[in-house]
Amino acid sequence: MQQSKNMLTKKIKEKSDIQGIVISSRRVYVYSDEIDQEIELENLLINLLDEHGPLTRNELVALTHIPRSTLYDNLAKMISDGIIEKESVPRSTRGRPKVLFKLASNY
């Protein structure tokens, strides 16, 4: 199962031959000529954060093609469950700090 999740993450990142991604509130359905797979959104986010380290919401949107609001709702649930943590990084210029999401240290 872990191998298929990693393959799905890799395919999404490469955008190779994926014909479509359908997103529900908690699941992602990916289909192409080669794969037709369902994965829990939480597992996909865990795999991405484990593989890439801390990421911003925009980086997660770019990697997954999931709408920002759906992604943020799931990130908020994962924060409350203690799976991931939110970290603010101050900018060298004026403006809001950059917010990174990372796997919780106890996860």
N, CA, C and O atoms as a Tinker XYZ file with bonds, in Angstrom:
   428  protein
     1  N      0.822000   -1.199000    0.000000    73     2
     2  CA     0.000000    0.000000    0.000000    64     1     3
     3  C      0.866000    1.262000    0.000000    63     2     4     5
     4  O      0.573000    2.217000   -0.719000    81     3
     5  N      1.945000    1.264000    0.818000    73     3     6
     6  CA     2.828000    2.423000    0.881000    64     5     7
     7  C      3.455000    2.698000   -0.485000    63     6     8     9
     8  O      3.591000    3.851000   -0.892000    81     7
     9  N      3.836000    1.625000   -1.190000    73     7    10
    10  CA     4.448000    1.796000   -2.502000    64     9    11
    11  C      3.468000    2.439000   -3.479000    63    10    12    13
    12  O      3.855000    3.313000   -4.254000    81    11
    13  N      2.211000    2.018000   -3.450000    73    11    14
    14  CA     1.228000    2.603000   -4.358000    64    13    15
    15  C      0.970000    4.070000   -4.018000    63    14    16    17
    16  O      0.730000    4.873000   -4.919000    81    15
    17  N      1.016000    4.432000   -2.737000    73    15    18
    18  CA     0.842000    5.827000   -2.346000    64    17    19
    19  C      2.007000    6.661000   -2.858000    63    18    20    21
    20  O      1.809000    7.773000   -3.347000    81    19
    21  N      3.241000    6.117000   -2.747000    73    19    22
    22  CA     4.402000    6.844000   -3.246000    64    21    23
    23  C      4.336000    6.998000   -4.757000    63    22    24    25
    24  O      4.719000    8.041000   -5.286000    81    23
    25  N      3.855000    5.975000   -5.462000    73    23    26
    26  CA     3.712000    6.068000   -6.907000    64    25    27
    27  C      2.702000    7.147000   -7.263000    63    26    28    29
    28  O      2.920000    7.922000   -8.194000    81    27
    29  N      1.608000    7.199000   -6.532000    73    27    30
    30  CA     0.585000    8.202000   -6.780000    64    29    31
    31  C      1.145000    9.596000   -6.537000    63    30    32    33
    32  O      0.923000   10.500000   -7.343000    81    31
    33  N      1.867000    9.781000   -5.440000    73    31    34
    34  CA     2.484000   11.072000   -5.150000    64    33    35
    35  C      3.432000   11.463000   -6.270000    63    34    36    37
    36  O      3.436000   12.611000   -6.716000    81    35
    37  N      4.236000   10.510000   -6.723000    73    35    38
    38  CA     5.187000   10.777000   -7.806000    64    37    39
    39  C      4.449000   11.144000   -9.086000    63    38    40    41
    40  O      4.840000   12.092000   -9.767000    81    39
    41  N      3.399000   10.420000   -9.425000    73    39    42
    42  CA     2.638000   10.706000  -10.640000    64    41    43
    43  C      1.998000   12.081000  -10.581000    63    42    44    45
    44  O      1.985000   12.804000  -11.577000    81    43
    45  N      1.468000   12.447000   -9.423000    73    43    46
    46  CA     0.849000   13.762000   -9.298000    64    45    47
    47  C      1.908000   14.845000   -9.488000    63    46    48    49
    48  O      1.663000   15.837000  -10.175000    81    47
    49  N      3.088000   14.660000   -8.881000    73    47    50
    50  CA     4.138000   15.661000   -9.009000    64    49    51
    51  C      4.602000   15.788000  -10.454000    63    50    52    53
    52  O      4.828000   16.896000  -10.941000    81    51
    53  N      4.742000   14.673000  -11.131000    73    51    54
    54  CA     5.226000   14.698000  -12.507000    64    53    55
    55  C      4.139000   15.107000  -13.492000    63    54    56    57
    56  O      4.440000   15.522000  -14.612000    81    55
    57  N      2.879000   14.993000  -13.084000    73    55    58
    58  CA     1.732000   15.262000  -13.950000    64    57    59
    59  C      1.788000   14.380000  -15.197000    63    58    60    61
    60  O      1.320000   14.787000  -16.261000    81    59
    61  N      2.352000   13.185000  -15.078000    73    59    62
    62  CA     2.542000   12.331000  -16.245000    64    61    63
    63  C      1.310000   11.487000  -16.524000    63    62    64    65
    64  O      0.935000   10.629000  -15.724000    81    63
    65  N      0.700000   11.733000  -17.638000    73    63    66
    66  CA    -0.409000   10.935000  -18.151000    64    65    67
    67  C     -1.621000   10.874000  -17.233000    63    66    68    69
    68  O     -2.487000   10.018000  -17.413000    81    67
    69  N     -1.695000   11.761000  -16.260000    73    67    70
    70  CA    -2.889000   11.786000  -15.421000    64    69    71
    71  C     -3.981000   12.492000  -16.207000    63    70    72    73
    72  O     -3.818000   13.632000  -16.640000    81    71
    73  N     -5.076000   11.806000  -16.379000    73    71    74
    74  CA    -6.174000   12.377000  -17.141000    64    73    75
    75  C     -7.097000   13.197000  -16.260000    63    74    76    77
    76  O     -7.781000   14.099000  -16.744000    81    75
    77  N     -7.122000   12.895000  -14.980000    73    75    78
    78  CA    -7.987000   13.654000  -14.101000    64    77    79
    79  C     -7.766000   13.338000  -12.650000    63    78    80    81
    80  O     -7.320000   12.250000  -12.287000    81    79
    81  N     -8.084000   14.308000  -11.826000    73    79    82
    82  CA    -8.044000   14.147000  -10.382000    64    81    83
    83  C     -9.378000   14.663000   -9.867000    63    82    84    85
    84  O     -9.761000   15.801000  -10.139000    81    83
    85  N    -10.078000   13.824000   -9.126000    73    83    86
    86  CA   -11.352000   14.214000   -8.538000    64    85    87
    87  C    -11.156000   14.251000   -7.035000    63    86    88    89
    88  O    -10.651000   13.298000   -6.442000    81    87
    89  N    -11.555000   15.352000   -6.426000    73    87    90
    90  CA   -11.302000   15.548000   -5.009000    64    89    91
    91  C    -12.616000   15.655000   -4.260000    63    90    92    93
    92  O    -13.489000   16.449000   -4.613000    81    91
    93  N    -12.744000   14.836000   -3.210000    73    91    94
    94  CA   -13.868000   15.017000   -2.301000    64    93    95
    95  C    -13.282000   15.640000   -1.040000    63    94    96    97
    96  O    -12.106000   16.001000   -1.026000    81    95
    97  N    -14.059000   15.771000   -0.007000    73    95    98
    98  CA   -13.557000   16.436000    1.190000    64    97    99
    99  C    -12.452000   15.654000    1.891000    63    98   100   101
   100  O    -11.637000   16.255000    2.591000    81    99
   101  N    -12.398000   14.344000    1.727000    73    99   102
   102  CA   -11.392000   13.536000    2.422000    64   101   103
   103  C    -10.638000   12.552000    1.527000    63   102   104   105
   104  O     -9.733000   11.868000    2.004000    81   103
   105  N    -10.986000   12.465000    0.249000    73   103   106
   106  CA   -10.349000   11.490000   -0.636000    64   105   107
   107  C     -9.962000   12.143000   -1.949000    63   106   108   109
   108  O    -10.548000   13.138000   -2.375000    81   107
   109  N     -8.947000   11.546000   -2.583000    73   107   110
   110  CA    -8.508000   11.985000   -3.903000    64   109   111
   111  C     -8.615000   10.777000   -4.820000    63   110   112   113
   112  O     -8.119000    9.699000   -4.488000    81   111
   113  N     -9.252000   10.946000   -5.962000    73   111   114
   114  CA    -9.367000    9.890000   -6.958000    64   113   115
   115  C     -8.536000   10.317000   -8.162000    63   114   116   117
   116  O     -8.776000   11.377000   -8.741000    81   115
   117  N     -7.572000    9.503000   -8.536000    73   115   118
   118  CA    -6.702000    9.808000   -9.665000    64   117   119
   119  C     -6.936000    8.757000  -10.720000    63   118   120   121
   120  O     -6.964000    7.563000  -10.421000    81   119
   121  N     -7.107000    9.200000  -11.971000    73   119   122
   122  CA    -7.293000    8.225000  -13.030000    64   121   123
   123  C     -6.490000    8.612000  -14.263000    63   122   124   125
   124  O     -6.327000    9.788000  -14.588000    81   123
   125  N     -5.997000    7.585000  -14.930000    73   123   126
   126  CA    -5.244000    7.723000  -16.169000    64   125   127
   127  C     -5.325000    6.386000  -16.885000    63   126   128   129
   128  O     -6.055000    5.487000  -16.465000    81   127
   129  N     -4.572000    6.261000  -17.965000    73   127   130
   130  CA    -4.536000    4.979000  -18.674000    64   129   131
   131  C     -3.865000    3.902000  -17.827000    63   130   132   133
   132  O     -4.208000    2.724000  -17.926000    81   131
   133  N     -2.897000    4.313000  -16.988000    73   131   134
   134  CA    -2.115000    3.355000  -16.214000    64   133   135
   135  C     -2.683000    3.071000  -14.832000    63   134   136   137
   136  O     -2.581000    1.948000  -14.340000    81   135
   137  N     -3.275000    4.065000  -14.208000    73   135   138
   138  CA    -3.756000    3.876000  -12.838000    64   137   139
   139  C     -5.179000    4.380000  -12.698000    63   138   140   141
   140  O     -5.621000    5.271000  -13.422000    81   139
   141  N     -5.862000    3.804000  -11.777000    73   139   142
   142  CA    -7.205000    4.224000  -11.390000    64   141   143
   143  C     -7.239000    3.984000   -9.887000    63   142   144   145
   144  O     -7.526000    2.873000   -9.441000    81   143
   145  N     -6.949000    5.014000   -9.108000    73   143   146
   146  CA    -6.672000    4.794000   -7.706000    64   145   147
   147  C     -7.345000    5.835000   -6.820000    63   146   148   149
   148  O     -7.571000    6.978000   -7.218000    81   147
   149  N     -7.650000    5.403000   -5.624000    73   147   150
   150  CA    -8.230000    6.269000   -4.594000    64   149   151
   151  C     -7.247000    6.308000   -3.433000    63   150   152   153
   152  O     -6.694000    5.280000   -3.043000    81   151
   153  N     -7.035000    7.487000   -2.889000    73   151   154
   154  CA    -6.150000    7.620000   -1.737000    64   153   155
   155  C     -6.772000    8.642000   -0.786000    63   154   156   157
   156  O     -7.394000    9.612000   -1.218000    81   155
   157  N     -6.595000    8.411000    0.497000    73   155   158
   158  CA    -7.089000    9.385000    1.466000    64   157   159
   159  C     -6.215000   10.623000    1.385000    63   158   160   161
   160  O     -4.989000   10.529000    1.328000    81   159
   161  N     -6.844000   11.765000    1.379000    73   159   162
   162  CA    -6.134000   13.028000    1.265000    64   161   163
   163  C     -5.121000   13.198000    2.392000    63   162   164   165
   164  O     -4.023000   13.711000    2.174000    81   163
   165  N     -5.486000   12.772000    3.583000    73   163   166
   166  CA    -4.582000   12.859000    4.730000    64   165   167
   167  C     -3.286000   12.095000    4.457000    63   166   168   169
   168  O     -2.201000   12.596000    4.749000    81   167
   169  N     -3.392000   10.884000    3.898000    73   167   170
   170  CA    -2.197000   10.087000    3.598000    64   169   171
   171  C     -1.338000   10.738000    2.515000    63   170   172   173
   172  O     -0.110000   10.699000    2.582000    81   171
   173  N     -1.984000   11.328000    1.533000    73   171   174
   174  CA    -1.248000   12.015000    0.480000    64   173   175
   175  C     -0.452000   13.179000    1.068000    63   174   176   177
   176  O      0.720000   13.354000    0.734000    81   175
   177  N     -1.072000   13.972000    1.935000    73   175   178
   178  CA    -0.391000   15.108000    2.548000    64   177   179
   179  C      0.756000   14.648000    3.449000    63   178   180   181
   180  O      1.819000   15.268000    3.461000    81   179
   181  N      0.549000   13.571000    4.200000    73   179   182
   182  CA     1.608000   13.026000    5.050000    64   181   183
   183  C      2.795000   12.604000    4.192000    63   182   184   185
   184  O      3.939000   12.907000    4.529000    81   183
   185  N      2.534000   11.908000    3.086000    73   183   186
   186  CA     3.616000   11.467000    2.197000    64   185   187
   187  C      4.384000   12.652000    1.618000    63   186   188   189
   188  O      5.614000   12.626000    1.561000    81   187
   189  N      3.673000   13.684000    1.190000    73   187   190
   190  CA     4.333000   14.857000    0.616000    64   189   191
   191  C      5.190000   15.582000    1.650000    63   190   192   193
   192  O      6.322000   15.966000    1.356000    81   191
   193  N      4.661000   15.770000    2.856000    73   191   194
   194  CA     5.428000   16.448000    3.897000    64   193   195
   195  C      6.614000   15.612000    4.356000    63   194   196   197
   196  O      7.662000   16.156000    4.705000    81   195
   197  N      6.458000   14.311000    4.357000    73   195   198
   198  CA     7.560000   13.426000    4.727000    64   197   199
   199  C      8.661000   13.477000    3.664000    63   198   200   201
   200  O      9.848000   13.481000    3.991000    81   199
   201  N      8.269000   13.513000    2.424000    73   199   202
   202  CA     9.224000   13.490000    1.317000    64   201   203
   203  C      9.912000   14.842000    1.109000    63   202   204   205
   204  O     11.112000   14.888000    0.840000    81   203
   205  N      9.166000   15.938000    1.231000    73   203   206
   206  CA     9.703000   17.261000    0.910000    64   205   207
   207  C     10.074000   18.096000    2.120000    63   206   208   209
   208  O     10.777000   19.097000    1.977000    81   207
   209  N      9.628000   17.720000    3.296000    73   207   210
   210  CA     9.839000   18.564000    4.462000    64   209   211
   211  C      8.768000   19.636000    4.534000    63   210   212   213
   212  O      7.741000   19.518000    3.865000    81   211
   213  N      8.977000   20.683000    5.330000    73   211   214
   214  CA     7.962000   21.731000    5.484000    64   213   215
   215  C      7.606000   22.395000    4.152000    63   214   216   217
   216  O      8.484000   22.716000    3.351000    81   215
   217  N      6.301000   22.595000    3.928000    73   215   218
   218  CA     5.804000   23.213000    2.701000    64   217   219
   219  C      4.753000   24.262000    3.034000    63   218   220   221
   220  O      4.046000   24.155000    4.036000    81   219
   221  N      4.661000   25.271000    2.187000    73   219   222
   222  CA     3.607000   26.266000    2.331000    64   221   223
   223  C      2.320000   25.712000    1.724000    63   222   224   225
   224  O      2.337000   24.701000    1.022000    81   223
   225  N      1.223000   26.377000    1.996000    73   223   226
   226  CA    -0.052000   25.947000    1.414000    64   225   227
   227  C     -0.002000   26.061000   -0.109000    63   226   228   229
   228  O     -0.517000   25.190000   -0.811000    81   227
   229  N      0.611000   27.125000   -0.625000    73   227   230
   230  CA     0.725000   27.279000   -2.078000    64   229   231
   231  C      1.550000   26.165000   -2.711000    63   230   232   233
   232  O      1.219000   25.692000   -3.798000    81   231
   233  N      2.616000   25.745000   -2.044000    73   231   234
   234  CA     3.424000   24.640000   -2.563000    64   233   235
   235  C      2.618000   23.338000   -2.568000    63   234   236   237
   236  O      2.720000   22.548000   -3.506000    81   235
   237  N      1.820000   23.117000   -1.521000    73   235   238
   238  CA     0.978000   21.922000   -1.479000    64   237   239
   239  C     -0.084000   21.957000   -2.578000    63   238   240   241
   240  O     -0.384000   20.928000   -3.183000    81   239
   241  N     -0.649000   23.130000   -2.835000    73   239   242
   242  CA    -1.632000   23.261000   -3.913000    64   241   243
   243  C     -0.974000   22.947000   -5.253000    63   242   244   245
   244  O     -1.556000   22.246000   -6.080000    81   243
   245  N      0.234000   23.461000   -5.471000    73   243   246
   246  CA     0.940000   23.219000   -6.728000    64   245   247
   247  C      1.276000   21.739000   -6.917000    63   246   248   249
   248  O      1.222000   21.233000   -8.037000    81   247
   249  N      1.617000   21.052000   -5.846000    73   247   250
   250  CA     1.967000   19.636000   -5.944000    64   249   251
   251  C      0.753000   18.737000   -6.139000    63   250   252   253
   252  O      0.838000   17.718000   -6.825000    81   251
   253  N     -0.376000   19.108000   -5.539000    73   251   254
   254  CA    -1.537000   18.215000   -5.529000    64   253   255
   255  C     -2.661000   18.625000   -6.462000    63   254   256   257
   256  O     -3.487000   17.792000   -6.833000    81   255
   257  N     -2.709000   19.904000   -6.852000    73   255   258
   258  CA    -3.802000   20.438000   -7.679000    64   257   259
   259  C     -5.138000   20.386000   -6.939000    63   258   260   261
   260  O     -6.197000   20.280000   -7.556000    81   259
   261  N     -5.075000   20.462000   -5.630000    73   259   262
   262  CA    -6.269000   20.440000   -4.789000    64   261   263
   263  C     -6.625000   21.885000   -4.448000    63   262   264   265
   264  O     -5.727000   22.665000   -4.129000    81   263
   265  N     -7.894000   22.270000   -4.501000    73   263   266
   266  CA    -8.275000   23.647000   -4.159000    64   265   267
   267  C     -7.789000   24.052000   -2.770000    63   266   268   269
   268  O     -7.776000   23.245000   -1.841000    81   267
   269  N     -7.390000   25.322000   -2.646000    73   267   270
   270  CA    -6.827000   25.831000   -1.389000    64   269   271
   271  C     -7.749000   25.617000   -0.197000    63   270   272   273
   272  O     -7.287000   25.227000    0.875000    81   271
   273  N     -9.039000   25.864000   -0.364000    73   271   274
   274  CA    -9.955000   25.746000    0.773000    64   273   275
   275  C    -10.088000   24.291000    1.229000    63   274   276   277
   276  O    -10.114000   24.025000    2.431000    81   275
   277  N    -10.172000   23.353000    0.290000    73   275   278
   278  CA   -10.243000   21.929000    0.643000    64   277   279
   279  C     -8.961000   21.502000    1.338000    63   278   280   281
   280  O     -8.987000   20.787000    2.340000    81   279
   281  N     -7.845000   21.949000    0.792000    73   279   282
   282  CA    -6.551000   21.610000    1.368000    64   281   283
   283  C     -6.431000   22.172000    2.777000    63   282   284   285
   284  O     -5.997000   21.470000    3.689000    81   283
   285  N     -6.812000   23.438000    2.962000    73   283   286
   286  CA    -6.681000   24.061000    4.267000    64   285   287
   287  C     -7.601000   23.413000    5.295000    63   286   288   289
   288  O     -7.208000   23.251000    6.450000    81   287
   289  N     -8.808000   23.042000    4.905000    73   287   290
   290  CA    -9.716000   22.344000    5.827000    64   289   291
   291  C     -9.081000   21.057000    6.334000    63   290   292   293
   292  O     -9.163000   20.742000    7.521000    81   291
   293  N     -8.447000   20.315000    5.429000    73   291   294
   294  CA    -7.798000   19.067000    5.823000    64   293   295
   295  C     -6.558000   19.331000    6.669000    63   294   296   297
   296  O     -6.301000   18.598000    7.624000    81   295
   297  N     -5.787000   20.362000    6.338000    73   295   298
   298  CA    -4.619000   20.712000    7.148000    64   297   299
   299  C     -5.057000   21.106000    8.561000    63   298   300   301
   300  O     -4.416000   20.713000    9.535000    81   299
   301  N     -6.132000   21.872000    8.682000    73   299   302
   302  CA    -6.632000   22.286000    9.998000    64   301   303
   303  C     -7.041000   21.079000   10.836000    63   302   304   305
   304  O     -6.766000   21.034000   12.035000    81   303
   305  N     -7.695000   20.105000   10.212000    73   303   306
   306  CA    -8.085000   18.888000   10.926000    64   305   307
   307  C     -6.849000   18.109000   11.378000    63   306   308   309
   308  O     -6.800000   17.590000   12.493000    81   307
   309  N     -5.857000   18.036000   10.498000    73   307   310
   310  CA    -4.631000   17.310000   10.836000    64   309   311
   311  C     -3.849000   18.017000   11.950000    63   310   312   313
   312  O     -3.201000   17.357000   12.762000    81   311
   313  N     -3.905000   19.342000   11.994000    73   311   314
   314  CA    -3.266000   20.094000   13.078000    64   313   315
   315  C     -3.966000   19.778000   14.394000    63   314   316   317
   316  O     -3.308000   19.525000   15.404000    81   315
   317  N     -5.303000   19.791000   14.387000    73   315   318
   318  CA    -6.044000   19.505000   15.627000    64   317   319
   319  C     -5.856000   18.058000   16.076000    63   318   320   321
   320  O     -5.954000   17.766000   17.267000    81   319
   321  N     -5.587000   17.145000   15.134000    73   319   322
   322  CA    -5.328000   15.741000   15.475000    64   321   323
   323  C     -3.880000   15.501000   15.889000    63   322   324   325
   324  O     -3.534000   14.396000   16.306000    81   323
   325  N     -3.025000   16.528000   15.778000    73   323   326
   326  CA    -1.624000   16.393000   16.184000    64   325   327
   327  C     -0.742000   15.705000   15.156000    63   326   328   329
   328  O      0.355000   15.259000   15.490000    81   327
   329  N     -1.195000   15.610000   13.919000    73   327   330
   330  CA    -0.424000   14.935000   12.875000    64   329   331
   331  C      0.592000   15.886000   12.256000    63   330   332   333
   332  O      1.725000   15.496000   11.974000    81   331
   333  N      0.184000   17.128000   12.046000    73   331   334
   334  CA     1.101000   18.120000   11.493000    64   333   335
   335  C      1.123000   19.357000   12.377000    63   334   336   337
   336  O      0.250000   19.554000   13.223000    81   335
   337  N      2.140000   20.185000   12.163000    73   335   338
   338  CA     2.288000   21.431000   12.903000    64   337   339
   339  C      2.420000   22.580000   11.918000    63   338   340   341
   340  O      2.862000   22.406000   10.782000    81   339
   341  N      2.031000   23.736000   12.375000    73   339   342
   342  CA     2.113000   24.966000   11.596000    64   341   343
   343  C      3.247000   25.797000   12.173000    63   342   344   345
   344  O      3.345000   25.963000   13.389000    81   343
   345  N      4.105000   26.320000   11.302000    73   343   346
   346  CA     5.259000   27.089000   11.749000    64   345   347
   347  C      5.326000   28.398000   10.959000    63   346   348   349
   348  O      5.250000   28.387000    9.731000    81   347
   349  N      5.465000   29.507000   11.652000    73   347   350
   350  CA     5.600000   30.804000   10.995000    64   349   351
   351  C      7.068000   31.160000   10.864000    63   350   352   353
   352  O      7.840000   31.035000   11.814000    81   351
   353  N      7.443000   31.605000    9.671000    73   351   354
   354  CA     8.818000   32.017000    9.409000    64   353   355
   355  C      8.780000   33.505000    9.063000    63   354   356   357
   356  O      8.169000   33.891000    8.066000    81   355
   357  N      9.428000   34.347000    9.879000    73   355   358
   358  CA     9.387000   35.785000    9.598000    64   357   359
   359  C     10.073000   36.113000    8.271000    63   358   360   361
   360  O     11.050000   35.472000    7.884000    81   359
   361  N      9.549000   37.105000    7.598000    73   359   362
   362  CA    10.145000   37.568000    6.338000    64   361   363
   363  C     11.177000   38.649000    6.650000    63   362   364   365
   364  O     11.123000   39.304000    7.691000    81   363
   365  N     12.101000   38.815000    5.737000    73   363   366
   366  CA    13.107000   39.864000    5.915000    64   365   367
   367  C     12.534000   41.241000    5.562000    63   366   368   369
   368  O     13.095000   42.274000    5.926000    81   367
   369  N     11.409000   41.231000    4.848000    73   367   370
   370  CA    10.749000   42.482000    4.492000    64   369   371
   371  C      9.426000   42.571000    5.241000    63   370   372   373
   372  O      9.084000   41.678000    6.016000    81   371
   373  N      8.694000   43.634000    5.010000    73   371   374
   374  CA     7.398000   43.802000    5.652000    64   373   375
   375  C      6.402000   42.785000    5.106000    63   374   376   377
   376  O      6.583000   42.243000    4.015000    81   375
   377  N      5.360000   42.538000    5.873000    73   375   378
   378  CA     4.307000   41.648000    5.413000    64   377   379
   379  C      4.086000   40.484000    6.357000    63   378   380   381
   380  O      4.732000   40.355000    7.397000    81   379
   381  N      3.166000   39.659000    5.963000    73   379   382
   382  CA     2.836000   38.492000    6.783000    64   381   383
   383  C      3.982000   37.492000    6.772000    63   382   384   385
   384  O      4.706000   37.376000    5.784000    81   383
   385  N      4.140000   36.775000    7.869000    73   383   386
   386  CA     5.173000   35.738000    7.877000    64   385   387
   387  C      4.761000   34.569000    6.980000    63   386   388   389
   388  O      3.574000   34.329000    6.760000    81   387
   389  N      5.736000   33.865000    6.479000    73   387   390
   390  CA     5.490000   32.665000    5.674000    64   389   391
   391  C      5.056000   31.562000    6.632000    63   390   392   393
   392  O      5.683000   31.361000    7.673000    81   391
   393  N      3.993000   30.848000    6.288000    73   391   394
   394  CA     3.492000   29.759000    7.136000    64   393   395
   395  C      3.839000   28.437000    6.465000    63   394   396   397
   396  O      3.463000   28.179000    5.321000    81   395
   397  N      4.568000   27.605000    7.209000    73   395   398
   398  CA     4.955000   26.286000    6.721000    64   397   399
   399  C      4.191000   25.217000    7.494000    63   398   400   401
   400  O      3.925000   25.360000    8.687000    81   399
   401  N      3.849000   24.155000    6.796000    73   399   402
   402  CA     3.220000   22.991000    7.423000    64   401   403
   403  C      4.235000   21.861000    7.401000    63   402   404   405
   404  O      4.874000   21.610000    6.378000    81   403
   405  N      4.383000   21.179000    8.530000    73   403   406
   406  CA     5.358000   20.094000    8.641000    64   405   407
   407  C      4.759000   18.985000    9.497000    63   406   408   409
   408  O      3.813000   19.205000   10.253000    81   407
   409  N      5.325000   17.796000    9.363000    73   407   410
   410  CA     4.881000   16.683000   10.204000    64   409   411
   411  C      5.216000   16.978000   11.655000    63   410   412   413
   412  O      6.276000   17.530000   11.952000    81   411
   413  N      4.331000   16.618000   12.546000    73   411   414
   414  CA     4.560000   16.819000   13.973000    64   413   415
   415  C      5.767000   16.007000   14.402000    63   414   416   417
   416  O      6.013000   14.921000   13.876000    81   415
   417  N      6.514000   16.529000   15.347000    73   415   418
   418  CA     7.739000   15.866000   15.788000    64   417   419
   419  C      7.477000   14.498000   16.413000    63   418   420   421
   420  O      8.352000   13.632000   16.400000    81   419
   421  N      6.282000   14.299000   16.959000    73   419   422
   422  CA     5.958000   13.003000   17.570000    64   421   423
   423  C      5.290000   12.040000   16.589000    63   422   424   425
   424  O      4.901000   10.937000   16.973000    81   423
   425  N      5.156000   12.447000   15.332000    73   423   426
   426  CA     4.471000   11.587000   14.371000    64   425   427
   427  C      5.423000   10.673000   13.672000    63   426   428
   428  O      5.009000    9.879000   12.827000    81   427
